[in-house]
Amino acid sequence: QVQLEESGGGLVQAGGSLRLSCAASGSISSINAMGWYRQAPGKQRELVAAITTGGRIVYEDPVKGRFTISRDNAKNTVYLQMNSLKPEDTANYYCNLDDGYSEVWGQGTLVTVSS
């Protein structure tokens, strides 16, 4: 069983920064990719950014140039540095791990950006 522990959410003013962390633990056989998704109230969960073990990165358009995803393979940890935050970035942010066979989700961490 793989567990994901997220941290780093909170309340920040528009223009501010936050750094999210997600550490994977448990019976990790392999990791294909790790990433971050978010879900705002009344909206569907959407991809924010993802990074493969090989270092390939994808960002969704709304966060390009503002968010940076990185990964420490030795620690099975993924980070999301969020700069120039906007009120529309307010959401629950979920960590995701894809081992090539299944996906594991974290509990989510709330990010609130005030205007």
C-alpha positions as CSV (number, residue, x, y, z in Angstrom):
1,Q,0.0,0.0,0.0
2,V,1.3,3.4,-1.0
3,Q,0.5,6.5,1.0
4,L,0.9,10.1,-0.1
5,E,1.4,12.9,2.5
6,E,0.9,16.4,1.3
7,S,1.9,19.6,3.1
8,G,2.4,23.3,2.4
9,G,-1.1,24.6,1.7
10,G,-2.5,27.7,3.4
11,L,-3.8,31.2,3.0
12,V,-1.8,33.7,0.9
13,Q,-2.5,37.1,-0.6
14,A,-2.6,37.5,-4.4
15,G,0.9,37.8,-5.8
16,G,2.3,35.6,-3.0
17,S,3.9,32.2,-3.1
18,L,3.5,28.8,-1.6
19,R,5.4,25.5,-1.9
20,L,3.5,22.2,-1.8
21,S,5.3,19.0,-0.9
22,C,4.1,15.4,-1.4
23,A,6.0,12.4,0.0
24,A,5.3,8.9,-1.1
25,S,5.8,6.0,1.4
26,G,4.9,2.4,1.8
27,S,5.2,-0.4,-0.7
28,I,6.5,1.5,-3.7
29,S,7.5,-0.9,-6.5
30,S,7.9,1.7,-9.2
31,I,6.9,5.3,-10.0
32,N,6.0,6.3,-13.5
33,A,5.0,9.8,-12.7
34,M,3.9,12.1,-9.9
35,G,1.8,15.2,-10.2
36,W,-0.5,17.7,-8.8
37,Y,-4.2,18.2,-9.5
38,R,-6.6,20.8,-8.1
39,Q,-10.3,21.0,-7.6
40,A,-12.1,24.3,-6.9
41,P,-15.6,24.4,-5.4
42,G,-18.2,23.4,-7.9
43,K,-15.6,22.4,-10.5
44,Q,-14.0,19.2,-11.7
45,R,-10.6,18.1,-10.7
46,E,-8.0,19.2,-13.2
47,L,-4.3,18.6,-13.8
48,V,-2.0,21.3,-12.7
49,A,1.5,19.8,-13.4
50,A,3.1,16.4,-13.6
51,I,6.6,15.0,-13.9
52,T,7.8,11.6,-14.9
53,T,10.7,9.6,-13.4
54,G,12.7,10.5,-16.5
55,G,12.1,14.2,-15.9
56,R,9.5,14.9,-18.6
57,I,7.2,17.8,-17.3
58,V,3.8,19.0,-18.4
59,Y,2.0,22.1,-17.1
60,E,-1.5,23.2,-17.8
61,D,-1.8,26.6,-19.5
62,P,-3.2,28.6,-16.5
63,V,-0.1,27.9,-14.4
64,K,2.6,28.1,-17.1
65,G,5.3,30.5,-16.1
66,R,4.1,30.8,-12.5
67,F,4.3,27.2,-11.1
68,T,7.3,24.9,-11.1
69,I,7.1,21.2,-10.4
70,S,10.2,19.3,-9.3
71,R,10.9,15.9,-7.9
72,D,13.4,14.2,-5.6
73,N,13.5,10.6,-6.8
74,A,15.6,9.4,-3.9
75,K,13.0,10.7,-1.5
76,N,10.0,9.8,-3.6
77,T,8.9,13.4,-3.1
78,V,7.4,15.9,-5.5
79,Y,7.2,19.6,-5.0
80,L,5.1,22.4,-6.5
81,Q,6.4,25.9,-6.2
82,M,3.6,28.3,-6.8
83,N,4.5,32.0,-7.5
84,S,2.4,35.0,-8.5
85,L,-0.7,33.3,-7.1
86,K,-4.1,34.5,-8.2
87,P,-7.5,34.2,-6.5
88,E,-8.5,31.7,-9.2
89,D,-5.8,29.4,-8.0
90,T,-7.9,28.8,-4.9
91,A,-8.6,25.1,-4.7
92,N,-7.8,21.8,-2.9
93,Y,-4.6,20.5,-4.4
94,Y,-4.1,16.8,-4.6
95,C,-1.0,14.8,-5.1
96,N,-1.1,11.9,-7.6
97,L,1.2,9.0,-8.1
98,D,1.1,6.7,-11.2
99,D,3.0,3.5,-10.9
100,G,2.1,2.4,-14.4
101,Y,-0.7,0.1,-13.1
102,S,-2.8,2.2,-10.8
103,E,-3.0,5.7,-9.3
104,V,-2.8,6.8,-5.8
105,W,-4.2,10.1,-4.5
106,G,-3.3,12.2,-1.5
107,Q,-5.9,13.6,0.9
108,G,-5.5,17.1,-0.5
109,T,-4.2,20.4,0.9
110,L,-6.2,23.6,0.7
111,V,-4.7,26.7,-1.0
112,T,-6.6,29.9,-0.6
113,V,-5.6,33.1,-2.4
114,S,-7.2,36.3,-1.2
115,S,-7.6,39.3,-3.4
